């Protein structure tokens, strides 16, 4: 898609934002100041703050304490350069990657960083350098060398990453002594690959134990959750979103427990002796909640609630077979007289989940809910089959369920009233697929402003408006799925 002219880009942004402006204006509590990225508006790349210290110049980070939740899309990059970066210098990087790097640069002295990823790309070619990930690796290199930060990665070691790519990844991550663990056929699936061949470690999170922005002796962790892996192709070829949850200690602990469980089961299909016996390490404020079913370590809890007053929970896959799925469970308790506006943007809706989801959308529409769903017709894998497209048409839902004009990789759901932002946000890594619920490592975060204290509720409502704006932009040019 060629880059639009500045006037056209601005017009598109106005149209997309218009639907969310009234929502933001309806906030009953004045939100905190927005996150202060040090991004140069002329280049969309990182810039050190004015009169910055040598530390900030070498590793630019936020210049203010963030809200409890901050979210962003790669929309600015796509408007500035055009999808897939046509004609742009390969040495330039996108602000989506710079923002992730600035979170890394916020790691405190002696902190630990835990990374869970489906895949990453470390070293590219001269024609296609991995410049977007390089800015993240440079940030990691800085904090390990200058602040004594330790970093670990758990990644999927299956077909997504070739042997040669693994060698390049190990070489790059060795520059900052990162520990690297590979999972095969998923981490928590101990069966041979032929039994559950679709199982993968599909996580995309970064957890940092402590950060510098508050400037006191208390622990201020963060959790970064994104639809996109650390790879140039992910940043530039798909519409992606990312979210940072700041200062939620219990959420951080849950994610660290997740990392450690995957680490224990890495190395082979069967994992270590601790994986076989279920001796998973936990943090001081959490407990072991995994149970082996069908040879897969599943999470016994459907939701883990985080710090008090945050209105936040996190769900992990694999889940037991008795669980419907994260999304249908949420839709089942919607009162269309209260929460009559539902917006979904999802990379995949597979054949195995389509019937139940389509029935749910049909029932909600009949009850008076305004339901709009965006799926991706394009992508690196089959995103929507002809069979699912036929089911949507047969159900008479071609106005409610559409496919986007360009590839999206987002996984987000908004449930709330039409007149304001007081509702629920869901985001994470899980698609509407059976493998994403039953076999693979995934997470979904749910935030409900009405279950949060006033301060955190304001943060959630602000994020709700950002997600709504993002959905409006994704909806530009959407069409009937084929």
Phi and psi in degrees as a GROMACS rama.xvg file:
@    title "Ramachandran Plot"
@    xaxis  label "Phi"
@    yaxis  label "Psi"
@TYPE xy
-66.589  152.451  UNK-2
-66.7194  135.079  UNK-3
-75.7132  159.151  UNK-4
-68.4105  158.496  UNK-5
-53.4308  -40.678  UNK-6
-65.0332  -44.1266  UNK-7
-65.9745  -40.5255  UNK-8
-60.7928  -43.5589  UNK-9
-65.5387  -39.2354  UNK-10
-62.3956  -44.3766  UNK-11
-60.3081  -42.1613  UNK-12
-63.3665  -41.9785  UNK-13
-60.5633  -45.7716  UNK-14
-61.5696  -40.9319  UNK-15
-71.9923  -38.5687  UNK-16
-76.536  -25.9529  UNK-17
-51.9219  -42.2071  UNK-18
-67.5554  -19.4978  UNK-19
-100.836  -14.5355  UNK-20
-60.6993  -45.0877  UNK-21
-64.111  -30.1952  UNK-22
-69.0813  -46.3551  UNK-23
-62.5336  -39.3756  UNK-24
-65.3636  -22.1275  UNK-25
-85.0361  0.392647  UNK-26
-60.7965  133.186  UNK-27
-82.2572  -20.0507  UNK-28
-119.493  133.931  UNK-29
-66.9679  122.724  UNK-30
-72.4895  161.399  UNK-31
-67.8131  168.871  UNK-32
-61.4058  146.61  UNK-33
-66.4394  160.261  UNK-34
-58.4883  141.38  UNK-35
-105.98  80.517  UNK-36
-71.9482  142.784  UNK-37
-95.1049  72.8018  UNK-38
-110.826  129.452  UNK-39
-75.0039  117.714  UNK-40
-64.6976  -23.63  UNK-41
-81.1922  -24.8931  UNK-42
-122.077  -11.6749  UNK-43
61.4212  25.3692  UNK-44
-116.74  167.286  UNK-45
-67.2525  141.762  UNK-46
-135.814  137.22  UNK-47
-68.2224  145.781  UNK-48
-59.8913  155.515  UNK-49
-59.3629  137.697  UNK-50
56.412  35.346  UNK-51
-71.7228  152.118  UNK-52
-71.7225  168.805  UNK-53
-60.9287  -34.6902  UNK-54
-64.3106  -46.2574  UNK-55
-69.3078  -32.0415  UNK-56
-69.0038  -38.9511  UNK-57
-76.5578  -30.9909  UNK-58
-142.244  78.5221  UNK-59
-59.8936  137.05  UNK-60
-137.994  -171.134  UNK-61
-65.8734  150.263  UNK-62
-107.815  11.0089  UNK-63
-152.116  161.177  UNK-64
-71.5076  127.243  UNK-65
-74.4983  164.701  UNK-66
-69.21  176.259  UNK-67
-65.2363  -27.6633  UNK-68
-142.411  132.449  UNK-69
-131.291  133.983  UNK-70
-135.211  152.034  UNK-71
-156.219  159.846  UNK-72
-116.28  171.847  UNK-73
-90.1239  25.0436  UNK-74
-60.9979  -44.8186  UNK-75
-57.813  -42.063  UNK-76
-63.2152  -45.0983  UNK-77
-66.1582  -35.5748  UNK-78
-71.592  -34.1952  UNK-79
-75.358  -41.1747  UNK-80
-113.6  -24.5548  UNK-81
97.4891  147.558  UNK-82
-56.8158  138.224  UNK-83
67.5887  11.5437  UNK-84
57.2766  45.9621  UNK-85
-65.2281  133.136  UNK-86
72.7745  5.26286  UNK-87
-90.495  147.569  UNK-88
-59.9074  131.224  UNK-89
-64.5902  -14.7443  UNK-90
-79.6364  -16.7751  UNK-91
-79.9321  154.816  UNK-92
-124.893  161.849  UNK-93
-95.1145  147.677  UNK-94
-64.2437  -25.7727  UNK-95
-56.2386  -41.9176  UNK-96
-74.9805  -37.6163  UNK-97
-61.5272  -35.6067  UNK-98
-66.3983  -40.45  UNK-99
-63.0426  -40.7922  UNK-100
-63.6221  -36.9946  UNK-101
-68.6285  -27.4581  UNK-102
-69.031  -41.9004  UNK-103
-59.9609  -40.9928  UNK-104
-68.1613  -9.48061  UNK-105
-88.3739  0.0596154  UNK-106
-64.0238  136.533  UNK-107
-81.8563  161.495  UNK-108
-52.2501  126.618  UNK-109
78.2356  7.48643  UNK-110
-71.4188  166.574  UNK-111
-119.797  139.214  UNK-112
-118.629  126.689  UNK-113
-112.98  127.716  UNK-114
-122.76  126.059  UNK-115
-116.554  123.189  UNK-116
-143.053  145.659  UNK-117
-64.4074  -51.519  UNK-118
-155.587  161.285  UNK-119
-134.603  164.27  UNK-120
-122.831  126.63  UNK-121
-103.624  -50.8766  UNK-122
-129.936  119.686  UNK-123
-95.7108  -162.699  UNK-124
-101.976  172.777  UNK-125
-63.3931  -35.3797  UNK-126
-77.939  -27.3976  UNK-127
-139.104  70.6292  UNK-128
-70.3597  149.595  UNK-129
-84.1808  60.2014  UNK-130
-66.0938  -31.8938  UNK-131
-69.7352  -40.6465  UNK-132
-76.5189  -27.4133  UNK-133
-59.5531  -36.1635  UNK-134
-66.2434  -31.247  UNK-135
-72.7771  -43.3402  UNK-136
-64.4833  -35.6655  UNK-137
-63.7223  -38.9502  UNK-138
-64.1154  -42.7237  UNK-139
-65.046  -38.7567  UNK-140
-62.8223  -38.7376  UNK-141
-67.1362  -49.1856  UNK-142
-70.4231  -28.2315  UNK-143
-72.6147  -39.6303  UNK-144
-75.7791  -34.7436  UNK-145
-108.547  -15.5648  UNK-146
-127.262  7.50731  UNK-147
65.3882  28.1034  UNK-148
-78.4033  140.314  UNK-149
-109.162  144.992  UNK-150
-134.005  137.851  UNK-151
-132.418  145.964  UNK-152
-121.913  135.82  UNK-153
-119.155  122.193  UNK-154
-133.203  165.408  UNK-155
-80.0733  131.453  UNK-156
-104.623  15.8798  UNK-157
-80.0098  -149.438  UNK-158
-67.9974  -15.392  UNK-159
-65.6441  -25.2651  UNK-160
-126.105  115.559  UNK-161
-71.7969  167.637  UNK-162
-60.9426  -40.1878  UNK-163
-67.0468  -37.995  UNK-164
-67.2055  -38.2128  UNK-165
-61.4762  -39.7499  UNK-166
-63.5814  -41.0025  UNK-167
-66.5366  -38.3061  UNK-168
-64.7058  -46.2904  UNK-169
-61.3332  -38.4083  UNK-170
-65.0792  -43.5554  UNK-171
-68.4305  -48.3216  UNK-172
-69.1526  -20.9604  UNK-173
-66.7952  -20.3799  UNK-174
-63.4203  -24.4511  UNK-175
-126.995  29.2833  UNK-176
54.1612  35.8438  UNK-177
-74.692  138.324  UNK-178
-78.5404  136.761  UNK-179
-125.787  126.809  UNK-180
-126.08  134.314  UNK-181
-110.725  137.137  UNK-182
-104.848  152.223  UNK-183
-127.323  123.141  UNK-184
59.3609  43.8267  UNK-185
82.5302  162.022  UNK-186
-86.5071  -46.3778  UNK-187
-91.4006  -1.42941  UNK-188
-90.1308  112.305  UNK-189
-96.3588  6.31918  UNK-190
-79.6694  161.573  UNK-191
-66.1168  153.207  UNK-192
-59.2234  -27.424  UNK-193
-72.8304  -16.737  UNK-194
-81.4418  -46.1616  UNK-195
-129.015  74.4898  UNK-196
-68.0325  -16.3183  UNK-197
-89.5534  -1.36848  UNK-198
-71.4193  131.818  UNK-199
-145.11  160.394  UNK-200
-84.2202  101.851  UNK-201
-104.91  15.1775  UNK-202
-67.249  155.547  UNK-203
-147.849  81.0506  UNK-204
-139.203  156.26  UNK-205
-132.729  128.338  UNK-206
-119.919  124.693  UNK-207
-114.174  125.771  UNK-208
-66.8281  -31.4865  UNK-209
-158.308  151.278  UNK-210
-131.748  166.165  UNK-211
-95.9139  -11.3822  UNK-212
-68.8036  -35.809  UNK-213
-72.5975  -27.298  UNK-214
73.1109  24.2185  UNK-215
-126.691  -175.027  UNK-216
-87.3945  -4.31934  UNK-217
-76.1956  160.347  UNK-218
-80.1949  130.493  UNK-219
-131.298  80.4835  UNK-220
-80.0859  169.872  UNK-221
-140.56  154.994  UNK-222
-125.939  126.357  UNK-223
-105.424  125.756  UNK-224
-125.171  135.562  UNK-225
-144.782  157.374  UNK-226
-80.2921  -15.1234  UNK-227
-110.018  139.252  UNK-228
-75.7835  167.96  UNK-229
-81.6828  87.374  UNK-230
-158.761  142.727  UNK-231
-56.5628  -43.594  UNK-232
-61.7693  -35.1271  UNK-233
-69.8751  -42.2418  UNK-234
-70.0171  -35.6135  UNK-235
-105.369  -13.2838  UNK-236
-109.418  -11.6096  UNK-237
-132.684  152.996  UNK-238
-78.2  125.435  UNK-239
-127.803  158.086  UNK-240
-130.404  157.788  UNK-241
-141.754  150.215  UNK-242
-139.039  137.337  UNK-243
-111.766  128.218  UNK-244
-107.347  117.44  UNK-245
-103.534  135.641  UNK-246
67.9696  25.0628  UNK-247
-101.876  94.8353  UNK-248
-64.4324  -42.6641  UNK-249
-66.3358  -39.5935  UNK-250
-61.0279  -44.8399  UNK-251
-56.1523  -45.1508  UNK-252
-62.4517  -40.9658  UNK-253
-61.3115  -42.7323  UNK-254
-68.1989  -38.364  UNK-255
-64.8332  -41.232  UNK-256
-57.7962  -41.0512  UNK-257
-61.6255  -46.9447  UNK-258
-58.0608  -47.0577  UNK-259
-65.4266  -36.9769  UNK-260
-65.0861  -43.3648  UNK-261
-65.3836  -37.8638  UNK-262
-62.6946  -44.2479  UNK-263
-60.1729  -35.1498  UNK-264
-94.3725  7.75439  UNK-265
-83.389  170.041  UNK-266
105.563  -31.1225  UNK-267
-165.334  175.312  UNK-268
-60.1089  -39.6177  UNK-269
-83.859  -23.8972  UNK-270
76.8708  -172.616  UNK-271
-78.3316  176.313  UNK-272
-62.8772  -33.1592  UNK-273
-67.1749  -34.2716  UNK-274
-66.7672  -43.9656  UNK-275
-61.9006  -38.3666  UNK-276
-90.3689  -10.4262  UNK-277
78.3307  29.6727  UNK-278
-92.6974  78.9952  UNK-279
-94.7139  132.376  UNK-280
-69.1598  146.991  UNK-281
-133.315  161.119  UNK-282
-81.0177  171.66  UNK-283
-64.3544  -28.3273  UNK-284
-105.476  12.9437  UNK-285
-132.799  179.144  UNK-286
-142.713  164.176  UNK-287
-72.121  122.48  UNK-288
-124.12  20.1514  UNK-289
-96.8733  140.906  UNK-290
-136.235  133.301  UNK-291
-82.4024  123.183  UNK-292
-134.204  128.615  UNK-293
57.8354  29.7816  UNK-294
77.5087  10.5594  UNK-295
-118.981  132.234  UNK-296
-76.7874  104.667  UNK-297
-101.684  157.12  UNK-298
-87.8727  121.283  UNK-299
-68.043  -24.0065  UNK-300
-98.9811  131.103  UNK-301
-74.1247  -36.7198  UNK-302
-134.199  141.99  UNK-303
-113.278  117.145  UNK-304
-85.3409  139.495  UNK-305
-96.5147  -154.034  UNK-306
-53.3507  146.48  UNK-307
-55.5508  142.804  UNK-308
74.0863  3.41274  UNK-309
-86.4913  -18.8259  UNK-310
63.5961  30.6386  UNK-311
-126.445  141.399  UNK-312
-139.844  159.952  UNK-313
-130.868  138.154  UNK-314
-117.427  142.839  UNK-315
-121.688  143.571  UNK-316
-101.776  159.442  UNK-317
-70.6474  146.652  UNK-318
-108.39  158.15  UNK-319
-62.5107  159.173  UNK-320
-64.0418  -21.4454  UNK-321
-73.569  -17.4112  UNK-322
-81.5397  132.606  UNK-323
-62.2777  -79.9226  UNK-324
-175.529  168.88  UNK-325
-59.4148  -38.6551  UNK-326
-81.7378  -49.1816  UNK-327
-61.9493  -36.9476  UNK-328
-59.1251  -39.04  UNK-329
-70.4609  -40.6061  UNK-330
-69.5783  -27.2555  UNK-331
-65.6988  -22.5665  UNK-332
-107.687  19.1074  UNK-333
-78.2849  129.565  UNK-334
-99.7173  108.663  UNK-335
-67.3076  -12.8989  UNK-336
-79.7857  -18.4109  UNK-337
-108.349  -55.9641  UNK-338
-108.967  83.4149  UNK-339
-98.6841  6.59081  UNK-340
-121.589  117.748  UNK-341
-125.65  127.324  UNK-342
-126.542  131.29  UNK-343
-129.266  137.442  UNK-344
-132.708  117.754  UNK-345
-141.626  132.068  UNK-346
-62.622  -49.4315  UNK-347
-128.838  138.374  UNK-348
-128.837  108.386  UNK-349
-88.6617  166.104  UNK-350
-56.8092  -38.1765  UNK-351
-70.5871  -22.0015  UNK-352
-106.731  -11.719  UNK-353
-64.4662  -42.6776  UNK-354
-59.9203  -49.8652  UNK-355
-64.582  -42.1346  UNK-356
-65.617  -43.9041  UNK-357
-62.2558  -41.3484  UNK-358
-60.9857  -38.7046  UNK-359
-65.8226  -45.0422  UNK-360
-62.735  -40.7498  UNK-361
-63.2591  -43.2474  UNK-362
-66.009  -42.389  UNK-363
-64.4353  -41.209  UNK-364
-61.6041  -42.1817  UNK-365
-63.4246  -31.3531  UNK-366
-80.2156  -5.52199  UNK-367
105.795  4.99159  UNK-368
-76.4598  142.685  UNK-369
-91.4723  96.998  UNK-370
-106.941  127.793  UNK-371
-134.062  127.371  UNK-372
-123.155  133.371  UNK-373
-114.957  127.145  UNK-374
-118.677  162.799  UNK-375
-97.8959  122.942  UNK-376
-81.2704  -20.2058  UNK-377
-121.15  154.236  UNK-378
165.247  177.946  UNK-379
-72.6124  -17.4151  UNK-380
-128.805  168.922  UNK-381
-63.2343  114.991  UNK-382
-93.8338  -39.1674  UNK-383
-143.994  125.649  UNK-384
-83.006  163.333  UNK-385
-62.5804  -31.8866  UNK-386
-64.2193  -43.5594  UNK-387
-65.2455  -41.5507  UNK-388
-59.673  -39.1964  UNK-389
-66.1618  -38.7494  UNK-390
-64.3113  -39.7954  UNK-391
-62.1584  -44.9212  UNK-392
-66.1062  -42.9456  UNK-393
-64.0983  -31.059  UNK-394
-81.0285  -4.13171  UNK-395
70.6138  32.6296  UNK-396
-114.555  26.34  UNK-397
-69.4412  -15.9761  UNK-398
-85.4874  -27.5147  UNK-399
-89.3992  -33.6233  UNK-400
-120.844  115.821  UNK-401
-130.758  169.37  UNK-402
-110.395  146.533  UNK-403
-77.6019  158.226  UNK-404
-69.4655  -36.2309  UNK-405
-122.28  162.232  UNK-406
-61.9592  136.685  UNK-407
-121.741  151.896  UNK-408
-125.97  12.349  UNK-409
-72.8061  156.039  UNK-410
-138.914  86.8512  UNK-411
-142.928  148.82  UNK-412
-139.79  135.777  UNK-413
-118.816  130.389  UNK-414
-130.589  115.58  UNK-415
-172.341  -178.157  UNK-416
-75.6593  162.097  UNK-417
-74.1742  -21.9348  UNK-418
-98.6578  -11.9499  UNK-419
-156.29  -177.004  UNK-420
-98.0827  13.0105  UNK-421
-81.9112  85.6426  UNK-422
-156.071  -158.432  UNK-423
-107.514  143.027  UNK-424
-119.883  135.539  UNK-425
-125.72  134.983  UNK-426
-155.36  162.647  UNK-427
157.275  -139.537  UNK-428
-117.815  -15.0828  UNK-429
-81.3135  127.85  UNK-430
-83.8411  175.273  UNK-431
-84.7559  75.2264  UNK-432
-141.927  153.057  UNK-433
-66.822  -41.1757  UNK-434
-62.0267  -35.1019  UNK-435
-69.5995  -15.8556  UNK-436
-106.009  -41.3374  UNK-437
-95.7681  -32.3559  UNK-438
-118.5  -37.4803  UNK-439
-95.0548  161.577  UNK-440
-82.6159  118.421  UNK-441
-143.664  167.767  UNK-442
-143.382  150.92  UNK-443
-134.814  125.047  UNK-444
-98.9678  133.889  UNK-445
-118.253  129.753  UNK-446
-125.009  132.987  UNK-447
-127.561  113.387  UNK-448
-63.1511  -26.6724  UNK-449
-80.2147  -8.27835  UNK-450
-104.804  5.4851  UNK-451
-107.913  160.719  UNK-452
-67.1772  163.306  UNK-453
-53.1893  -42.2707  UNK-454
-64.6913  -47.4187  UNK-455
-73.1797  -31.8946  UNK-456
-60.1444  -39.8807  UNK-457
-63.3868  -39.3062  UNK-458
-63.2945  -42.8997  UNK-459
-66.0438  -41.9062  UNK-460
-63.6696  -38.1394  UNK-461
-62.2772  -45.3876  UNK-462
-64.6301  -36.8102  UNK-463
-56.8768  -43.0733  UNK-464
-63.871  -37.981  UNK-465
-65.936  -44.2071  UNK-466
-63.2897  -40.0331  UNK-467
-62.6915  -42.3638  UNK-468
-60.9932  -43.8063  UNK-469
-61.1705  -42.0345  UNK-470
-63.3065  -42.1367  UNK-471
-58.3479  -39.4589  UNK-472
-71.3182  -38.3484  UNK-473
-63.0163  -29.4927  UNK-474
-77.8616  -12.3779  UNK-475
-61.9375  120.324  UNK-476
78.5662  12.9578  UNK-477
-64.0334  158.321  UNK-478
-148.376  170.532  UNK-479
-62.4805  134.53  UNK-480
-68.5168  142.456  UNK-481
